[in-house]
Amino acid sequence: MTITDITQAWSATKGATNNKGREYTASYNVETDSYNDQVKTIIDYFATNTTFNGLAIPYLNKPYQFGNDLDVMALCDSVTPSRVSGSQYNWTVDFHYKTADQEEDETQEDESGNASNNPMDWNWTVDISYADYSRPVTHATYRGGHTGDNFLDVFNTGDGADQAIIPPMNSAGTVFDPALERSALRQVFRFGKYRHEYPDGMADNWRAVNSKAFGIKVKDPNVVNKNGRPRTDKTLISWNFEPFQCQVVSANASVVRQNNMTVWKISSEIHADYEFGYRVKIADRGIVALGNAGAPDGIGGSLSSGNPASTGIPEDRTMRDVLGNTLAEPVLLDGNGQPLAKGLPAVYLEWSIYPEIDFGDFNEWLPIR
């Protein structure tokens, strides 16, 4: 199953021009050798090949070139295959091209308040909002309800607001599974800026979390204080973040024509989670314990030797209850692979699930100070 022929479809080409720029549609006739060849087969062929029998073939982000036409400013932004009506093997593939949009001419101020028609001089745009999300309850404050003394004796560390913060569990100490859920809040920061080129590393840091403390700052000469007077420091926004509090949620860039200049319009979004951050803490629990040499054997003694990997036997032991029955539900562990002794606080294991990067290098697309 493959492509057997590609030719230019002269009669299907078209184009247009307006105040925002130029656009074209170039069409190609494509023939396959199987009726099972579908849209993805055709798109994949154009994506992985540059020519067919000497004919240069297009794909996304390539400049417009068809016949004697060439427009290096118009790049392909979509590929649309459609099967020819009544045919099993023949397709028409349309490639759409457009130049960068020409945005309306305007003049704005730079950070110092000077008027400029150069978009790269313009100040940052800033938008702040909040986003609600749901997350599992990993720890909570026990407030009462159990009828016996055991629960308080084991888990309580004080009275009232000082009671222990523990994984929600029943009166026998079994952590609820599935976990309870709760709502939480993140602060959303959106920034905009024009740049002369695509910022280095912008595409590689999506979903990145800040590994170090950092701050953002935007100044504006017209900002006022609570009395309506100009602020001497001219600070419009200034925020500090602790490590692992922020995540890059989106980082976008588009080529535009602004004031007769072709520039990159950058927009980025970061979320700040002050309550939980972006590392995950999970209560240490399970139904097996480590069975290495010297570890408890679960019946009052210790294991004399472990099981080397060469034996093919895992160095684990299945835990049992006081009657010798195999545990059916996970119990809390002590952080060292053994059951947690009653009276000790729960152990939480901390994990990173996103790349952690120093945001200090992001000053081309975030207002890092």
Secondary structure, 3 states (H helix, E strand, C coil): CCEEEEEECHHHCEEEEECCEEEEEEEEEEEECCCCCCHHHHHHHHHHCCEECCEECCCCCCEEEECCEEEEEEEEEEEEEEECCCCCCEEEEEEEEECCEEECCCCEECCCCCEECCHHHCCCEEEEEEEEEEEECCCEECCCCCCCCHHHHHHCCCCHHHCCEECCECCCCCECCCCCEEEEEEEEEEEEEEECCCCCCCHHHCCCEECCCEEEEEECCCCECCCCCECCCCEEEEEEECCCCEEEEEEEEEEEEECCEEEEEEEEEEEECCCCCCEEEEECEECEEECCCCCECCCCCECCCCCCHHHCCCCEEECECCCCCECCCCEEECCCCCECCCCCCCCEEEEECCCEECHHHCCCCCCEC
